[in-house]
Amino acid sequence: MTDRETTVRSAGRDFPLLPAGFTFGTSTASYQIEGAASADGKGRSIWDTFTHADGSVVDGSTGDEACDHYHRVDQDVALMKGLSHGLGTTGYRFSISWPRIQPTGSGPANAKGLAFYDRLVDTLLDNGVAPMATLYHWDLPQALEDDGGWLNRVTVDRFAEYAHIVGAKLADRVAHWIPVNEPNVVTMLGYGLGVHAPGKDLLFEAMPVAHHLLLGHGRAAMALRSHGAESVGCANNHAPIWPASEDPADTGMSKIFDQLWNGVYLEPMLLGRYPIDIEPLLEPVVLPGDMATIRQPLDFYGVNYYNPMRIAAADEGATMPFEIRDILGYPTTDFGWPVVPDALREWLIVFRARYRAALPPIVITESGCSYNMGPDEHGVVDDQPRIDYLDAHIRAVSDAVNRGVDVRGYYCWSLMDNFEWAEGYTQRFGLVHVDFETQKRTPKRSYAWYADLIAAQPPADA
């Protein structure tokens, strides 16, 4: 345990304090912000297909235009520079659109697609913002899905080829890499329950997707390092799992769900094995050497955190053996998610205690909240609940660091309001408000607070 200050006073306010050199950043994803759905040779992704299907998105919208970031890179990077106050400590986590690089998921690179990310990376560096690139944030080329998508092991080979293309172009300048974002969400929501693209409801028959995504992570990490990438990690969505009651059925099912949501992804990466209770579901697709490929050395372990989940055993005859119950007694975001910052602190402490030497430094690669207030008559977006959320969660990280957990960064989700997957434009996570009719960007009060937080931190060489 360390003994250090956990707050710093600046401009008459107390801010959570993190160690010198801690990275504060923002995160986005290609399909959610770029727009330009078919510009400059970009191919069709599973999200292009999914959002154009009736009833798939709650407001009937698509990401065809989103935030039009593809045409507004300079404007958006200028917003990031403003956040950093010229300190050069802020990072930006973005994702690369696979079908923008390889329109059909295989074959030679689309030069215009590569050029877009080449310019983005250079623009970030010119403005003192360190790039963190994600290779796969859910926009699989539709042509690969037509051949089975992540159910097909061949997709792993295609993903490795894609990683080689991107690594050869960008590994000399991108500070940090994440091969796959939230493989558990892709597996469960995309292939298991069908509420995300590609919309397949396979239930437990979706488990091969988990293995192939993890294998893709390993293969891509190897490809990136072969081109000189110096920092390769992950971005796994983790949630503390709470039983709905003390009933043995609920506590037992919460442990099984914890393995399905958390353990299936972190144990192969850190220990080279699947949780023993889940392993039988994956044995048919695991080949010799796979687990060694998945267990690539990680330079950082990325945690995407939003809220804990409360799990109960389902009634006999239910489609799934578990139910997700509401967590009562806490405030909720406009998405209805419970706000439980202490659960993040506890998760980090328990995570370190459980895995110790196997665990590399941690980075919070996503954490944020949806509050939908817009500009008032003066053009001010007063999103005090977001400020409260960020303040409490960053304090939770600071407390965990004070307990000896090696956390190196916090990337706020998200830089700006964007297309929120199956929720369309009904949920706003941004520090910057986006008018999707005019594409006008308006920094919110939370943006100013985050900038002041960053300015209050000790310099990297302190």
C-alpha positions as CSV (number, residue, x, y, z in Angstrom):
1,M,0.0,0.0,0.0
2,T,1.2,3.5,-0.8
3,D,0.7,6.7,1.1
4,R,0.1,9.6,-1.2
5,E,-2.4,12.5,-1.6
6,T,-5.5,11.5,-3.6
7,T,-6.8,15.0,-4.3
8,V,-5.4,18.2,-5.6
9,R,-6.9,21.7,-5.3
10,S,-6.9,23.9,-8.4
11,A,-8.9,27.0,-9.3
12,G,-10.8,26.7,-6.1
13,R,-11.9,23.1,-6.7
14,D,-10.7,19.7,-5.5
15,F,-9.8,17.2,-8.2
16,P,-8.9,13.6,-8.0
17,L,-5.1,13.2,-8.2
18,L,-3.3,10.5,-10.1
19,P,0.5,9.8,-10.2
20,A,2.8,11.9,-12.4
21,G,2.7,10.6,-16.0
22,F,-0.8,9.1,-15.7
23,T,-2.6,9.4,-19.1
24,F,-6.0,11.0,-19.3
25,G,-7.7,10.4,-22.7
26,T,-10.9,9.9,-24.6
27,S,-12.2,7.0,-26.7
28,T,-14.3,6.6,-29.8
29,A,-15.0,3.8,-32.4
30,S,-15.0,4.1,-36.1
31,Y,-18.6,3.1,-37.0
32,Q,-19.9,5.3,-34.2
33,I,-18.3,8.6,-35.4
34,E,-16.8,8.4,-38.9
35,G,-19.8,8.3,-41.2
36,A,-18.7,8.3,-44.9
37,A,-20.2,4.8,-45.1
38,S,-19.2,4.2,-48.7
39,A,-16.6,6.9,-49.3
40,D,-13.2,6.3,-50.9
41,G,-13.7,2.6,-51.5
42,K,-14.9,1.6,-48.0
43,G,-16.7,-1.8,-48.0
44,R,-19.9,-2.7,-46.2
45,S,-19.6,-3.9,-42.6
46,I,-22.0,-6.0,-40.5
47,W,-23.2,-2.8,-38.8
48,D,-24.0,-1.2,-42.2
49,T,-26.2,-4.2,-42.8
50,F,-27.7,-4.5,-39.3
51,T,-28.7,-0.8,-39.0
52,H,-30.5,-0.9,-42.4
53,A,-32.7,-3.8,-41.3
54,D,-36.1,-2.8,-39.9
55,G,-36.4,-2.8,-36.2
56,S,-32.7,-3.4,-35.4
57,V,-32.1,0.1,-34.0
58,V,-34.5,1.7,-31.6
59,D,-34.8,5.0,-33.4
60,G,-34.5,3.5,-36.9
61,S,-31.2,5.4,-37.5
62,T,-27.9,4.3,-39.0
63,G,-24.3,5.3,-38.7
64,D,-24.1,6.3,-42.4
65,E,-23.2,9.9,-41.4
66,A,-22.8,9.6,-37.6
67,C,-20.5,12.5,-36.5
68,D,-18.9,12.9,-40.0
69,H,-15.5,12.5,-38.3
70,Y,-14.1,11.2,-41.6
71,H,-14.3,14.8,-43.0
72,R,-13.8,16.6,-39.7
73,V,-10.5,15.2,-38.3
74,D,-8.8,18.5,-37.9
75,Q,-11.7,20.0,-36.0
76,D,-12.0,16.9,-33.7
77,V,-8.3,16.7,-32.9
78,A,-8.4,20.4,-32.1
79,L,-11.0,19.5,-29.4
80,M,-8.6,16.9,-28.0
81,K,-5.7,19.3,-27.9
82,G,-7.9,21.7,-26.0
83,L,-8.5,19.0,-23.4
84,S,-4.8,18.5,-22.9
85,H,-4.0,22.2,-22.3
86,G,-0.8,21.6,-24.2
87,L,0.5,19.1,-21.6
88,G,0.9,16.3,-24.2
89,T,-0.3,13.8,-21.6
90,T,-3.7,13.1,-23.1
91,G,-4.2,10.1,-25.3
92,Y,-6.8,9.3,-27.9
93,R,-8.2,5.8,-28.4
94,F,-9.8,5.3,-31.8
95,S,-10.6,2.3,-33.9
96,I,-9.7,1.5,-37.4
97,S,-12.5,0.4,-39.7
98,W,-11.5,-3.0,-41.2
99,P,-13.8,-2.6,-44.3
100,R,-12.2,0.8,-44.9
101,I,-8.8,-0.9,-45.2
102,Q,-10.0,-4.1,-46.9
103,P,-13.5,-3.6,-48.3
104,T,-14.2,-7.4,-48.4
105,G,-11.9,-8.4,-45.5
106,S,-9.2,-9.8,-47.6
107,G,-6.9,-8.8,-50.4
108,P,-4.8,-5.7,-50.9
109,A,-5.2,-2.6,-48.9
110,N,-7.5,0.3,-50.0
111,A,-4.9,3.1,-50.2
112,K,-7.4,5.9,-49.5
113,G,-8.6,4.1,-46.3
114,L,-5.0,3.7,-45.1
115,A,-4.3,7.3,-45.9
116,F,-7.2,8.5,-43.7
117,Y,-5.7,6.8,-40.6
118,D,-2.2,7.8,-41.6
119,R,-3.2,11.4,-41.6
120,L,-5.2,11.0,-38.3
121,V,-2.2,9.6,-36.5
122,D,0.1,12.4,-37.8
123,T,-2.4,15.0,-36.8
124,L,-2.7,13.6,-33.3
125,L,1.1,13.5,-32.9
126,D,1.4,17.1,-34.3
127,N,-1.0,18.2,-31.5
128,G,0.7,16.3,-28.7
129,V,-1.9,13.5,-28.4
130,A,-0.6,9.9,-28.1
131,P,-2.6,7.5,-30.4
132,M,-4.1,4.3,-29.1
133,A,-5.5,2.3,-32.0
134,T,-8.0,-0.5,-31.8
135,L,-8.0,-2.9,-34.8
136,Y,-11.5,-4.3,-34.3
137,H,-14.3,-2.4,-32.7
138,W,-17.1,-4.5,-34.1
139,D,-17.3,-3.5,-37.8
140,L,-16.5,-6.8,-39.4
141,P,-16.5,-6.7,-43.3
142,Q,-19.9,-8.1,-44.4
143,A,-18.2,-10.4,-46.9
144,L,-16.5,-12.2,-44.1
145,E,-19.8,-12.5,-42.2
146,D,-21.3,-14.0,-45.3
147,D,-18.7,-16.8,-44.9
148,G,-19.5,-17.4,-41.2
149,G,-17.9,-14.4,-39.6
150,W,-16.3,-15.1,-36.2
151,L,-17.9,-18.6,-36.2
152,N,-15.5,-19.4,-39.0
153,R,-11.9,-20.0,-37.9
154,V,-10.7,-18.6,-41.3
155,T,-11.7,-15.1,-40.1
156,V,-8.8,-15.4,-37.7
157,D,-6.4,-15.7,-40.6
158,R,-8.0,-12.8,-42.4
159,F,-7.7,-10.7,-39.2
160,A,-4.0,-11.5,-38.9
161,E,-3.5,-10.4,-42.5
162,Y,-5.4,-7.1,-41.8
163,A,-3.2,-6.6,-38.7
164,H,-0.1,-6.9,-40.8
165,I,-1.3,-4.3,-43.3
166,V,-2.1,-1.8,-40.6
167,G,1.0,-2.5,-38.5
168,A,3.2,-2.1,-41.5
169,K,1.7,1.4,-42.1
170,L,1.3,2.7,-38.6
171,A,3.3,0.8,-36.0
172,D,6.1,3.2,-36.1
173,R,3.9,6.0,-34.8
174,V,1.0,4.6,-32.8
175,A,1.9,4.5,-29.1
176,H,-0.5,1.7,-28.0
177,W,-2.5,-1.0,-29.8
178,I,-5.6,-3.0,-28.9
179,P,-6.4,-5.9,-31.3
180,V,-10.1,-6.6,-30.3
181,N,-12.5,-4.5,-28.3
182,E,-14.8,-6.3,-25.9
183,P,-14.9,-9.8,-27.3
184,N,-17.5,-10.7,-24.6
185,V,-20.0,-8.1,-26.0
186,V,-19.4,-9.3,-29.5
187,T,-20.0,-12.9,-28.5
188,M,-23.0,-12.5,-26.3
189,L,-24.8,-9.6,-27.8
190,G,-23.9,-10.1,-31.5
191,Y,-23.9,-13.8,-31.9
192,G,-25.6,-15.1,-28.7
193,L,-28.6,-12.8,-28.2
194,G,-28.8,-11.1,-31.6
195,V,-29.3,-7.5,-30.3
196,H,-26.1,-6.3,-32.0
197,A,-24.7,-7.0,-35.4
198,P,-24.7,-9.5,-37.0
199,G,-27.9,-10.2,-35.2
200,K,-27.6,-14.0,-34.6
201,D,-29.4,-15.6,-31.6
202,L,-27.3,-18.7,-31.1
203,L,-27.2,-18.7,-27.3
204,F,-24.4,-21.0,-26.1
205,E,-23.7,-22.1,-29.6
206,A,-22.0,-18.8,-30.0
207,M,-19.1,-19.8,-27.8
208,P,-16.8,-20.6,-30.8
209,V,-17.0,-16.8,-31.5
210,A,-15.3,-16.2,-28.2
211,H,-12.4,-18.5,-29.0
212,H,-11.9,-17.1,-32.5
213,L,-11.9,-13.5,-31.2
214,L,-9.3,-14.4,-28.6
215,L,-7.3,-16.3,-31.2
216,G,-7.6,-13.2,-33.4
217,H,-6.3,-11.1,-30.5
218,G,-3.2,-13.3,-30.2
219,R,-2.5,-13.5,-33.9
220,A,-2.9,-9.7,-34.4
221,A,-0.6,-9.0,-31.4
222,M,2.1,-11.1,-33.0
223,A,1.6,-9.3,-36.4
224,L,1.8,-5.9,-34.8
225,R,4.9,-6.7,-32.9
226,S,6.5,-8.0,-36.1
227,H,6.2,-4.5,-37.4
228,G,7.7,-2.9,-34.4
229,A,4.7,-2.2,-32.2
230,E,6.0,-1.6,-28.7
231,S,2.9,-1.6,-26.6
232,V,0.1,-4.1,-27.2
233,G,-2.8,-4.7,-24.8
234,C,-6.5,-5.4,-24.8
235,A,-9.8,-3.8,-24.0
236,N,-12.0,-6.2,-22.2
237,N,-15.4,-5.2,-20.8
238,H,-15.5,-6.2,-17.1
239,A,-18.2,-6.0,-14.6
240,P,-18.4,-7.1,-10.9
241,I,-21.1,-9.8,-10.8
242,W,-23.4,-9.7,-7.8
243,P,-25.9,-12.4,-6.9
244,A,-29.5,-11.3,-6.7
245,S,-29.9,-13.0,-3.3
246,E,-28.2,-15.3,-0.9
247,D,-30.1,-18.3,-2.4
248,P,-27.6,-20.9,-3.4
249,A,-29.1,-21.0,-6.9
250,D,-28.5,-17.3,-7.4
251,T,-25.0,-17.3,-5.9
252,G,-24.1,-20.3,-8.0
253,M,-25.4,-18.8,-11.2
254,S,-23.7,-15.5,-10.5
255,K,-20.4,-17.4,-10.4
256,I,-21.1,-19.1,-13.7
257,F,-22.1,-15.8,-15.3
258,D,-18.9,-14.2,-13.9
259,Q,-16.9,-16.9,-15.7
260,L,-18.9,-16.3,-18.9
261,W,-18.6,-12.5,-18.9
262,N,-15.2,-12.0,-17.3
263,G,-13.2,-15.2,-16.9
264,V,-13.5,-16.6,-20.4
265,Y,-11.6,-13.6,-21.7
266,L,-9.2,-12.6,-19.0
267,E,-8.0,-16.1,-18.0
268,P,-6.8,-17.2,-21.5
269,M,-5.0,-13.9,-21.9
270,L,-3.3,-14.0,-18.5
271,L,-3.1,-17.7,-17.7
272,G,-3.5,-19.5,-21.0
273,R,-6.5,-21.5,-20.0
274,Y,-10.3,-21.3,-19.9
275,P,-12.3,-21.4,-16.6
276,I,-12.8,-25.0,-15.7
277,D,-16.6,-24.8,-15.7
278,I,-16.8,-23.2,-19.1
279,E,-14.0,-25.2,-20.8
280,P,-16.3,-28.0,-22.1
281,L,-18.2,-25.4,-24.2
282,L,-15.0,-24.5,-26.0
283,E,-13.2,-27.8,-26.3
284,P,-14.5,-28.6,-29.8
285,V,-12.9,-25.6,-31.4
286,V,-9.6,-25.4,-29.4
287,L,-6.7,-26.8,-31.4
288,P,-3.1,-27.5,-30.2
289,G,-1.2,-24.3,-29.7
290,D,-4.2,-22.1,-29.6
291,M,-3.9,-21.2,-25.9
292,A,-0.2,-20.3,-26.3
293,T,-1.2,-18.0,-29.2
294,I,-3.9,-16.3,-27.2
295,R,-1.6,-15.8,-24.2
296,Q,0.6,-13.2,-25.8
297,P,2.6,-11.0,-23.5
298,L,0.5,-7.9,-22.7
299,D,2.1,-4.5,-22.2
300,F,-1.1,-3.3,-20.5
301,Y,-4.4,-4.7,-19.6
302,G,-7.3,-2.6,-20.7
303,V,-10.5,-2.5,-18.6
304,N,-13.8,-1.1,-20.0
305,Y,-16.0,-0.4,-17.0
306,Y,-19.5,0.9,-16.8
307,N,-21.4,-0.9,-14.0
308,P,-21.8,-4.1,-12.0
309,M,-24.4,-6.7,-12.9
310,R,-26.9,-8.5,-10.6
311,I,-27.6,-12.1,-11.6
312,A,-30.3,-14.5,-10.6
313,A,-30.9,-18.1,-11.6
314,A,-33.7,-18.2,-14.2
315,D,-36.8,-20.2,-13.8
316,E,-36.8,-23.8,-15.0
317,G,-37.5,-23.9,-18.8
318,A,-36.2,-20.4,-19.5
319,T,-34.2,-19.9,-22.7
320,M,-31.1,-18.9,-20.7
321,P,-30.2,-20.3,-17.2
322,F,-29.6,-16.8,-15.8
323,E,-31.4,-13.5,-15.5
324,I,-30.0,-10.0,-15.2
325,R,-31.8,-8.1,-12.5
326,D,-32.0,-4.4,-11.8
327,I,-29.5,-3.0,-9.2
328,L,-31.5,-1.0,-6.8
329,G,-30.5,1.8,-4.4
330,Y,-28.1,3.6,-6.8
331,P,-28.7,6.6,-9.1
332,T,-28.9,5.7,-12.8
333,T,-27.8,7.2,-16.0
334,D,-30.2,8.1,-18.8
335,F,-29.4,4.7,-20.2
336,G,-30.8,3.2,-17.0
337,W,-27.3,1.9,-15.9
338,P,-26.6,2.1,-12.2
339,V,-23.8,4.5,-11.1
340,V,-21.6,2.5,-8.7
341,P,-18.0,3.9,-8.7
342,D,-17.0,1.9,-5.7
343,A,-17.5,-1.2,-7.7
344,L,-14.7,-0.1,-10.0
345,R,-12.4,0.4,-7.1
346,E,-13.3,-3.0,-5.7
347,W,-12.9,-4.7,-9.1
348,L,-9.4,-3.2,-9.6
349,I,-8.3,-4.3,-6.1
350,V,-9.6,-7.8,-6.4
351,F,-8.3,-8.2,-9.9
352,R,-4.8,-7.3,-8.8
353,A,-5.0,-9.6,-5.7
354,R,-6.2,-12.5,-7.8
355,Y,-3.7,-12.4,-10.7
356,R,-0.7,-10.5,-9.3
357,A,2.4,-11.4,-11.3
358,A,0.3,-12.4,-14.3
359,L,-1.2,-9.0,-14.5
360,P,0.5,-6.2,-16.4
361,P,-0.2,-2.5,-15.8
362,I,-3.9,-1.6,-16.1
363,V,-5.4,1.1,-18.2
364,I,-9.1,2.1,-18.0
365,T,-9.7,2.0,-21.7
366,E,-13.4,3.0,-21.5
367,S,-15.5,4.5,-18.7
368,G,-18.3,7.0,-19.1
369,C,-22.0,7.6,-18.9
370,S,-25.0,8.7,-21.0
371,Y,-26.8,11.9,-20.1
372,N,-28.9,13.4,-22.8
373,M,-29.1,17.1,-21.9
374,G,-28.5,19.5,-24.8
375,P,-27.6,23.2,-25.1
376,D,-29.8,25.7,-23.2
377,E,-30.9,29.1,-24.5
378,H,-27.3,30.4,-24.0
379,G,-25.7,27.4,-25.8
380,V,-24.4,25.9,-22.6
381,V,-24.7,22.1,-22.0
382,D,-24.9,21.8,-18.2
383,D,-24.2,18.1,-17.7
384,Q,-23.4,18.2,-14.0
385,P,-24.3,14.5,-13.6
386,R,-21.5,13.5,-16.0
387,I,-19.0,15.6,-14.0
388,D,-20.2,13.9,-10.9
389,Y,-19.8,10.5,-12.6
390,L,-16.3,11.1,-13.9
391,D,-15.2,12.7,-10.6
392,A,-16.4,9.7,-8.6
393,H,-15.0,7.1,-11.0
394,I,-11.6,8.7,-11.3
395,R,-11.5,9.0,-7.5
396,A,-12.2,5.3,-7.4
397,V,-9.2,4.7,-9.7
398,S,-7.1,7.0,-7.5
399,D,-8.1,5.0,-4.4
400,A,-7.2,1.7,-6.1
401,V,-3.8,3.2,-7.0
402,N,-3.4,4.1,-3.4
403,R,-4.0,0.5,-2.5
404,G,-1.1,-0.6,-4.8
405,V,-2.9,-1.3,-8.1
406,D,-0.8,-0.2,-11.0
407,V,-3.2,1.8,-13.1
408,R,-1.6,4.0,-15.8
409,G,-4.5,5.7,-17.6
410,Y,-8.2,6.6,-17.8
411,Y,-9.8,7.0,-21.2
412,C,-13.3,8.7,-21.0
413,W,-16.0,7.3,-23.2
414,S,-16.5,9.3,-25.2
415,L,-14.9,12.4,-26.8
416,M,-18.3,13.3,-28.4
417,D,-21.9,12.2,-28.7
418,N,-22.1,9.5,-31.4
419,F,-24.1,6.6,-32.8
420,E,-24.8,4.3,-29.8
421,W,-25.1,1.0,-31.6
422,A,-28.6,-0.5,-31.3
423,E,-29.7,2.6,-29.3
424,G,-29.0,4.8,-32.3
425,Y,-28.8,8.5,-31.4
426,T,-30.9,8.2,-28.3
427,Q,-28.0,8.1,-25.9
428,R,-25.3,10.7,-25.5
429,F,-22.0,9.8,-23.9
430,G,-19.8,12.7,-25.1
431,L,-17.8,15.4,-23.5
432,V,-18.8,17.3,-26.6
433,H,-22.4,17.7,-27.7
434,V,-23.0,16.9,-31.4
435,D,-26.0,18.3,-33.3
436,F,-26.5,15.4,-35.7
437,E,-28.5,17.7,-38.1
438,T,-25.8,20.3,-38.5
439,Q,-22.7,18.5,-37.1
440,K,-22.1,21.4,-34.8
441,R,-19.8,20.5,-31.9
442,T,-20.4,22.2,-28.5
443,P,-18.1,21.4,-25.6
444,K,-20.2,20.6,-22.5
445,R,-19.4,21.7,-19.0
446,S,-17.9,18.2,-18.4
447,Y,-15.4,18.9,-21.2
448,A,-14.2,22.0,-19.3
449,W,-14.1,20.0,-16.0
450,Y,-12.0,17.3,-17.6
451,A,-9.6,19.8,-19.1
452,D,-9.2,21.4,-15.7
453,L,-8.7,18.0,-14.1
454,I,-5.9,17.3,-16.6
455,A,-4.3,20.7,-16.0
456,A,-4.3,20.1,-12.2
457,Q,-2.2,16.9,-12.4
458,P,1.5,16.8,-11.8
459,P,3.7,16.9,-14.9
460,A,5.0,13.6,-16.3
461,D,8.5,14.3,-15.0
462,A,7.5,15.3,-11.5
